[in-house]
Amino acid sequence: MNTKSKVLHLVGAFISLIMFVIGIIFSKEIPLLILVGILGLTFFSFLLFRIFTNLNNNNGNEGKRSI
């Protein structure tokens, strides 16, 4: 995972978290924001999973020889 991809994943996770927070705060006034909050939480979880999976794969391969 290169640096540009890491930055895009982090920006996407931040935007998704903001979507979740807005959906939770304003869901009483606009019921459609419940869906926005659910989508924000889903995307946030997915992007964090991708970030940590790629970090784990990169750290696990250091110092090992590939055949």
Phi, psi and omega in degrees: 000119182277175186295320180298319180294321178298316180296317179296320177296318179292320177295318177297320178294321179294316179296320178296321178294320177297319177300317180297314182296316178296319178298322180286318184291316188256016183290337179289326180279319182233103184300335179296337181290345173298317178295320178298318178296319179294316178296320179298317179293322179296311180295322178299314179296317180297315181292321176296321176300315179296319180297310183289327177295315179292324176295318180295318179294320181290319181287329181287339183266355181289133177080001179253147178271138174264142184270000000 
